[in-house]
Amino acid sequence: MLNSRRAGYLRTASYAAIFTGVGTSVYWLYTRRVSSAGPGGTSFDIRVRQRTPDGGSTMTTKSISRLSYDRIEAQLAANAKVESISRPYGVTWKHATASLNSNDPIEDANAQLILKKDRRNKGKETHDLGAAGDLLFFAVMDGHAGPHTSRLLAKALIPAVALELSTLDRASNELKGIEPLEKSHEGYLTTAWSYFQALVPFSRRFSSHVPSEDPKYVQLAIQTAFANLDSEIVNAPSRILEMLQAKTDMKPWEHPMAAASMLPALSGSCALLAVLDTSHRDLHVAVTGDSRAVAGYWDEDSNGQGKWRVEVLTEDQTGRNINEYHRMVGEHPPDEASYVIQRGRVLGGLEPTRAFGDSNYKWPKELQERLTTSLLPPGSTYRKTPANLKTPPYVTSQPVITRRTLDFLPSPNRQSKSKSTLRFLVLATDGLWDELSSAEVVSLVGGYLEGRRGNVSRAELAKSVSAPKTAEGTGIEGKDAASKTKQDSEDGEWAFVDENVGTHLIRNAFGGADREKLSQLLSIPAPFSRRYRDDVTVTVVWWEPNAREEKEQVVAKL
């Protein structure tokens, strides 16, 4: 059985290599199909697919007006932000986020929140989450088939996880004392908390008391929050329809809650969440889908010199990942083994094997027909039921969680300073990994933190980082294995010109120091741009020693 499964995986992986992501197509189309009126020309041509009267399609040429460099720079900076906060335990936290759309509107989303957890008594109530410290949450969401699921997750995922974590050391029936650490979070947290209260039934918000010091329970709490939130998304339309069927004064699809429940269920989203628990010196990274997290370590040698080391913290959860392929085949009857994964995709359609929403891969056919005909207006367009859907669900929101130690934080048990130190964390949607390898991303962030400026050759920067450990075949980095070659990685120059490290990564993903390539790729409008590049969202988290203890700011209380 194992040999036949591996043969099946190799077949689907070979097909996936042919139909790989936009990273390969950008390189191929740019070098072979994109023509320009010359360097700095006012227009250039691209190849686009056009529908024909008989319902087929054909390739044709479309002229694109080149945007000015000022407009290109404005695009790169439009959704960039950086925040910094100093904490009493000697660390200044910094995080930068940037995004660039290809879809219109963008289907990516992101969220961040920093909470303080402490011991305190308030009247007769005890709020106890172990030793004092911070909980830092950073998340990126990669939506597909619309922005509805990712936008919902941006509001609800972090509160859902925070609430589930709050049950580990407290059996009280409500969460008290949450106030934002940074004033900009006030409206976000209030809105998200209210939203989550309405979304999740009260009886499911809290569970029994278990110790927060045990990483097993922390990870179980994160998994539970992911599963419960997706369950609410997927099951909300059925509950809404049941409620509306009791009404006789309107058609169900005319009610505003009909579309509000259906849209997040029918679209989908990957989610990548990092939880940094400073009191226990733990980093937990949870991934559902094919977004990726990488860590940058600084390895110092005996001479005081060193290199950056890459640690990939997540696996790309697609049909090209042999682990996901075997899991998917094993969860369905043997007679479905030949098509559960086709061309590296679930039932030949969906690329990520894990996602929120995507109910057309989770609902039975009969339920899909009933909900779409009842809750969507006549003539609505939506993703159809996959042809081979027989034993749903085929897609799960269950995350895979990785734990690492925040070795740079002070510890009473620390004997000596390590020569290898975690220095930063990068979370990004797959649009970045279509273009850059994990090693390239770590070298670019490392160079940024070292203060490099101007243009730097790819070959030179590559020497500053050790190659990441990669699983056999295309498991951990399926996209990189299919699209990157040694020549791709060493030709050309990187650009170190941005103040925001997230923008720095996006610029270098789409051209770097090659301004002509950058301007062409960013001048292509939606929907044509999707053939050349995907939405990209990236969050970089890093930390610096805090030389003096600053006055403590207003801090969120969990």
C-alpha positions in Angstrom: 0.0 0.0 0.0 2.8 2.4 0.9 4.6 1.9 -2.4 1.4 2.4 -4.4 0.6 5.6 -2.4 4.2 6.9 -3.0 3.8 6.2 -6.7 0.5 8.1 -6.6 2.2 11.0 -4.8 5.1 11.1 -7.3 2.6 11.2 -10.2 0.6 14.1 -8.6 3.9 15.9 -7.6 5.1 15.7 -11.2 1.8 17.2 -12.5 2.1 19.9 -9.8 5.6 20.8 -11.0 4.1 21.4 -14.5 1.2 23.5 -13.0 3.3 25.2 -10.3 2.6 28.6 -8.7 2.9 32.1 -10.1 6.5 32.4 -9.0 7.7 30.3 -11.9 5.2 31.8 -14.4 6.4 35.3 -13.4 10.0 34.5 -14.3 9.1 32.6 -17.5 6.5 35.2 -18.7 8.7 38.1 -17.8 11.8 36.9 -19.7 10.0 35.5 -22.7 6.6 37.0 -23.2 6.6 40.5 -21.7 7.8 43.0 -24.3 8.6 46.6 -23.6 8.8 49.8 -25.6 12.4 49.9 -24.3 13.8 50.8 -20.8 11.5 53.2 -19.2 9.0 52.9 -22.0 5.5 54.1 -21.5 3.8 50.7 -22.2 4.5 47.0 -22.6 2.6 44.0 -23.7 1.5 40.9 -21.8 -0.2 37.7 -22.8 -3.7 37.3 -21.4 -6.4 34.7 -21.7 -9.6 35.9 -23.4 -13.0 34.2 -23.6 -14.3 33.2 -27.0 -18.0 33.4 -28.1 -18.3 29.6 -28.1 -17.3 29.5 -24.4 -13.7 28.5 -24.9 -10.6 30.7 -24.4 -7.6 31.9 -26.4 -4.4 33.8 -25.6 -4.1 37.3 -26.9 -1.8 40.3 -26.4 -2.8 43.3 -24.2 -0.9 46.6 -23.9 -0.3 47.8 -20.4 0.6 51.4 -19.5 3.6 51.6 -17.3 3.1 53.3 -14.0 5.6 56.0 -12.9 8.2 55.1 -10.3 6.5 57.4 -7.9 3.3 55.4 -8.2 5.2 52.2 -7.8 6.7 53.4 -4.6 3.3 54.6 -3.4 1.9 51.1 -4.0 4.7 49.5 -2.0 4.2 51.9 1.0 0.4 52.0 1.0 -0.2 49.2 3.5 3.1 49.3 5.5 3.3 49.9 9.2 5.8 49.4 12.0 5.3 49.4 15.7 7.7 49.3 18.7 7.2 48.9 22.4 9.7 48.6 25.3 8.9 46.2 28.1 10.2 46.1 31.7 11.9 42.8 31.4 14.6 44.3 29.2 13.2 43.8 25.6 12.0 46.2 23.0 9.6 44.4 20.7 9.3 45.6 17.1 7.0 44.3 14.3 6.5 45.5 10.8 3.7 44.5 8.4 3.3 45.2 4.7 1.0 43.9 2.0 0.6 44.3 -1.7 -2.5 43.3 -3.6 -2.9 41.5 -6.9 -6.6 40.7 -6.5 -9.0 43.6 -6.2 -9.9 43.8 -3.4 -6.9 42.1 -1.7 -7.8 38.6 -0.3 -5.0 38.7 2.4 -5.5 40.0 5.9 -3.5 40.3 9.0 -3.8 41.0 12.8 -1.6 41.7 15.7 -2.2 42.0 19.5 0.0 42.3 22.5 -1.5 41.4 25.9 -0.1 41.4 29.4 -1.0 38.5 31.6 -0.5 38.9 35.4 -1.6 37.8 38.8 -4.1 40.1 40.5 -7.2 40.0 42.7 -10.2 42.1 41.8 -12.8 41.8 44.6 -13.6 38.2 45.0 -12.5 37.2 41.5 -9.0 35.9 40.9 -7.4 36.4 37.5 -4.5 33.9 37.3 -2.5 33.0 34.3 0.8 32.1 35.8 3.9 34.3 36.0 3.7 37.9 34.8 4.6 38.6 31.3 3.2 39.3 27.8 1.3 37.3 25.2 2.1 38.5 21.7 -0.1 37.4 18.8 0.8 37.9 15.2 -1.3 36.5 12.3 -1.5 36.6 8.5 -4.4 35.2 6.6 -4.4 34.2 2.9 -7.9 34.3 1.5 -9.1 32.7 -1.7 -12.3 32.9 -3.7 -13.0 36.2 -2.1 -11.8 38.2 1.0 -14.7 37.3 3.2 -13.2 34.5 5.3 -9.8 36.2 5.7 -11.5 39.4 6.9 -13.6 37.5 9.4 -10.4 35.7 10.7 -8.7 39.1 11.1 -11.4 40.1 13.5 -12.0 36.8 15.3 -9.0 34.4 15.3 -6.7 36.1 17.8 -9.6 36.8 20.3 -10.7 33.2 19.9 -7.3 31.9 20.7 -6.8 34.3 23.6 -10.1 33.3 25.1 -9.3 29.6 24.8 -5.9 30.2 26.4 -7.6 32.1 29.3 -9.4 28.9 30.3 -6.1 27.2 31.1 -5.8 28.8 34.5 -9.2 30.2 35.2 -12.6 28.6 35.6 -14.6 31.9 35.8 -17.4 32.5 33.3 -16.2 35.7 31.7 -13.0 37.4 30.6 -12.2 40.5 32.6 -9.6 43.3 32.5 -8.7 43.3 28.8 -7.3 46.7 27.8 -5.2 47.4 24.8 -1.4 47.7 25.2 -1.2 50.2 22.4 -4.0 52.8 22.0 -4.4 51.9 18.4 -5.7 48.4 19.4 -8.6 49.8 21.5 -11.3 49.7 18.8 -10.0 46.5 17.3 -10.1 44.6 20.6 -13.5 45.9 21.6 -15.0 45.1 18.2 -13.3 41.7 18.0 -14.4 40.7 21.5 -18.0 41.7 20.8 -17.9 39.9 17.5 -16.6 36.7 19.0 -19.2 36.8 21.8 -21.9 37.0 19.2 -20.3 34.3 17.0 -19.5 31.6 19.5 -22.2 30.2 21.8 -21.5 31.0 25.5 -21.4 27.3 26.5 -18.4 26.8 24.2 -16.3 29.8 25.2 -14.8 28.2 28.3 -13.7 24.8 29.4 -12.2 23.1 32.5 -9.1 24.3 34.3 -5.8 22.9 33.1 -2.2 24.2 33.8 -0.9 26.8 31.4 2.7 25.8 32.0 2.2 22.6 30.0 2.8 23.2 26.3 0.5 20.3 25.4 -2.4 22.1 26.8 -1.4 25.4 25.2 -1.3 23.8 21.8 -4.6 22.0 22.5 -6.2 25.3 23.3 -4.9 26.8 20.0 -6.2 23.8 18.1 -9.6 24.0 19.9 -9.9 27.7 19.0 -9.2 27.0 15.4 -11.6 24.1 15.2 -14.4 25.9 17.0 -14.1 29.1 14.9 -14.2 27.2 11.7 -17.2 25.2 12.9 -19.0 28.4 13.5 -18.1 29.6 10.0 -19.2 26.4 8.3 -22.4 25.8 10.3 -23.7 29.4 10.5 -25.6 29.2 7.2 -27.6 26.1 8.3 -28.5 27.8 11.5 -29.5 31.0 9.7 -31.7 29.0 7.2 -33.4 27.1 10.0 -34.2 30.4 11.7 -35.4 32.1 8.5 -37.6 29.2 7.4 -39.8 30.0 10.4 -40.4 33.4 8.9 -43.0 33.8 6.1 -42.7 37.5 5.4 -39.6 37.2 3.2 -37.6 34.9 1.1 -34.5 33.6 3.0 -32.0 35.1 0.6 -33.5 38.5 1.1 -32.5 38.6 4.8 -29.1 40.4 5.4 -27.8 37.5 7.5 -28.1 35.2 4.6 -25.2 36.6 2.6 -23.4 37.5 5.8 -23.2 33.9 6.8 -22.8 32.3 3.3 -19.9 34.5 2.0 -17.3 33.5 4.7 -18.4 29.9 4.4 -18.1 29.7 0.6 -14.8 31.6 0.3 -11.8 30.3 2.2 -8.6 31.3 4.0 -5.4 29.9 5.2 -4.2 31.2 8.6 -0.8 31.4 10.2 -0.5 32.5 13.9 2.5 33.0 16.1 2.0 33.2 19.9 4.9 34.4 22.0 4.6 33.7 25.7 7.3 35.6 27.5 6.5 34.3 31.0 7.3 30.7 29.8 9.8 31.7 27.1 7.7 29.8 24.5 7.0 30.4 20.9 4.0 28.6 19.4 3.5 28.8 15.6 0.2 27.4 14.2 -0.4 26.9 10.5 -3.5 26.0 8.6 -2.8 26.1 4.9 0.3 27.1 2.8 1.4 30.3 4.5 4.9 29.9 6.0 6.8 31.0 9.1 10.6 31.1 9.2 13.0 32.0 12.0 16.3 33.7 11.7 19.0 32.5 14.1 22.4 34.1 14.5 25.1 31.5 15.0 28.3 33.0 16.3 31.6 31.2 15.9 34.7 31.1 18.2 36.1 34.2 16.5 33.1 36.3 17.2 32.0 36.1 13.6 28.9 34.3 12.4 26.2 33.5 10.0 22.4 33.6 9.8 20.8 30.3 10.1 17.3 29.5 8.7 14.8 27.4 10.5 11.5 26.7 8.6 8.9 26.5 11.3 6.0 25.2 9.2 5.2 22.9 6.3 3.4 24.1 3.2 0.1 22.2 3.5 -0.6 21.4 -0.2 -1.0 18.2 -2.2 2.6 18.6 -3.2 3.6 17.9 0.4 4.0 14.1 0.8 2.9 14.2 4.4 -0.3 15.9 3.5 -0.8 13.6 0.5 -0.6 10.5 2.6 -2.9 12.1 5.3 -5.5 13.0 2.7 -5.5 9.6 1.0 -5.6 7.8 4.3 -8.7 9.8 5.4 -10.9 8.6 2.5 -11.9 5.3 1.0 -9.4 3.5 -1.2 -11.5 3.9 -4.3 -10.9 7.7 -4.0 -7.1 7.5 -3.8 -6.6 8.3 -7.4 -8.4 11.7 -7.3 -8.4 13.0 -3.7 -5.3 14.9 -4.8 -5.0 15.7 -8.5 -2.3 18.0 -9.9 -1.2 18.8 -6.4 -4.7 20.1 -5.5 -7.7 18.8 -3.4 -10.0 17.1 -5.8 -8.1 18.9 -8.6 -9.3 22.3 -7.4 -8.1 23.7 -4.1 -4.4 24.1 -3.5 -4.2 24.2 0.3 -5.2 21.0 2.0 -6.2 22.8 5.2 -8.2 26.0 5.4 -11.0 27.9 7.1 -14.3 28.1 5.2 -14.2 26.4 1.8 -17.5 24.7 2.6 -17.9 23.3 -0.9 -15.2 20.9 0.2 -16.9 20.3 3.6 -20.6 20.2 3.1 -22.4 17.2 1.6 -23.7 17.8 -1.9 -27.4 17.9 -0.8 -26.6 20.5 1.9 -24.7 22.6 -0.6 -27.6 22.6 -3.0 -30.1 23.5 -0.3 -28.1 26.3 1.2 -27.1 27.9 -2.1 -30.6 27.9 -3.6 -32.1 29.2 -0.3 -29.6 31.8 0.9 -28.1 33.2 -2.3 -30.1 35.4 -4.7 -31.2 33.8 -8.0 -28.4 34.1 -10.6 -25.6 34.3 -8.1 -22.2 33.1 -9.1 -20.3 30.8 -6.6 -17.9 27.9 -6.6 -19.7 24.8 -7.6 -19.5 21.5 -5.8 -16.4 19.5 -6.9 -17.3 16.8 -9.3 -15.7 14.0 -7.3 -17.0 15.1 -3.9 -18.2 11.9 -2.2 -17.0 11.7 1.4 -16.6 15.2 2.8 -15.0 16.9 4.5 -11.9 17.0 2.4 -10.4 20.1 3.9 -9.7 20.7 7.6 -8.9 23.8 9.7 -6.9 21.7 12.2 -3.5 23.5 12.5 -0.1 22.0 12.9 1.7 23.6 15.7 5.5 24.1 16.3 7.1 25.1 19.6 10.4 26.8 20.1 12.1 28.5 23.0 12.5 32.2 23.2 16.1 31.8 24.2 17.0 35.5 24.2 14.7 36.2 27.2 16.1 36.1 30.8 15.7 32.8 32.6 16.7 31.8 36.2 17.9 28.4 34.9 20.1 29.9 32.2 23.7 28.8 32.7 25.6 30.5 29.9 25.0 32.6 26.9 24.3 30.5 23.8 26.3 31.0 20.6 23.1 30.5 18.6 20.3 33.0 19.3 16.8 33.4 17.8 16.8 37.0 16.4 13.6 37.4 14.3 10.5 35.7 13.0 8.9 36.1 9.5 5.2 35.2 8.8 4.1 35.5 5.2 1.3 34.4 2.8 2.3 32.2 -0.1 2.6 35.1 -2.5 6.0 35.8 -0.9 7.2 32.2 -1.0 6.2 31.9 -4.7 9.1 34.4 -5.3 11.6 34.0 -2.5 13.1 31.0 -0.7 13.3 30.8 3.0 17.0 31.3 2.9 16.6 34.4 0.7 14.1 35.9 3.2 16.3 35.3 6.2 19.3 36.8 4.4 17.3 39.8 3.4 16.0 40.4 6.9 19.4 39.7 8.4 21.0 42.2 6.0 18.4 44.8 6.9 19.0 44.3 10.7 22.8 44.6 10.0 22.2 48.0 8.4 23.1 47.2 4.8 22.1 49.9 2.3 22.1 50.2 -1.5 22.4 47.4 -3.9 23.9 44.0 -2.8 24.6 41.2 -5.2 22.6 38.1 -4.6 25.7 35.9 -4.6 27.3 38.0 -1.9 24.3 38.1 0.4 23.8 34.3 0.0 27.1 33.8 1.8 25.7 35.3 4.9 23.2 32.5 5.6 23.4 28.8 6.1 21.1 26.7 3.9 17.9 25.6 5.7 17.3 21.9 6.5 14.7 20.8 3.9 12.6 17.6 4.1 12.9 14.9 1.5 11.1 15.8 -1.8 8.7 18.8 -1.7 7.4 18.6 1.8 8.4 21.7 3.8 9.1 24.0 0.9 7.1 22.6 -2.0 7.0 25.9 -3.8 10.7 26.5 -3.6 11.6 23.0 -4.8 9.5 23.5 -7.9 10.5 27.0 -8.8 14.0 27.9 -7.6 17.3 27.1 -9.2 20.9 28.0 -8.1 21.2 30.5 -11.0 17.9 32.2 -10.0 19.3 32.7 -6.5 22.6 34.1 -7.5 22.0 36.4 -10.5 21.2 40.0 -10.1 21.1 42.3 -7.1 19.0 42.9 -4.0 17.9 46.4 -3.0 18.3 47.7 0.5 16.3 51.0 0.3 13.2 50.6 2.5 12.7 51.7 6.1 10.0 49.0 6.6 11.4 45.5 6.5 8.1 44.1 5.2 8.2 46.4 2.3 11.8 45.5 1.8 10.9 41.9 1.4 8.0 42.6 -1.1 10.2 44.9 -3.2 12.9 42.2 -3.5 10.3 39.5 -4.3 9.3 41.4 -7.4 12.5 42.8 -8.8 14.8 44.1 -6.1 17.4 46.4 -7.7 15.9 45.6 -11.2 13.5 48.6 -11.3 12.3 47.7 -14.8 11.1 44.4 -13.7 9.6 45.8 -10.5 7.7 48.5 -12.4 6.4 46.1 -15.0 5.1 43.6 -12.5 3.4 46.2 -10.4 1.9 48.1 -13.3 -0.2 45.1 -14.4 -3.7 45.7 -13.1 -6.2 43.2 -11.6 -7.4 40.8 -12.8 -4.5 40.2 -15.2 -1.9 40.6 -12.5 -3.0 37.4 -10.8 -1.4 35.5 -13.7 2.0 37.0 -12.7 1.9 37.5 -9.0 -0.3 36.8 -5.9 -1.4 38.9 -3.0 1.4 39.2 -0.5 1.3 40.0 3.2 4.3 39.7 5.4 4.9 40.4 9.1 8.4 40.5 10.6 8.8 40.4 14.4 12.2 41.1 16.0 13.5 42.3 19.4 16.3 44.3 20.8 17.7 44.7 24.3 16.2 47.5 26.2 19.0 49.4 27.9 16.8 51.2 30.4 13.5 50.3 31.9 11.0 52.7 30.5 7.8 53.8 32.2 5.3 51.0 31.7 2.6 51.9 29.2 -1.1 51.1 29.4 -1.1 47.4 29.0 -3.8 44.9 28.0 -4.8 42.7 30.9 -5.7 39.0 30.1 
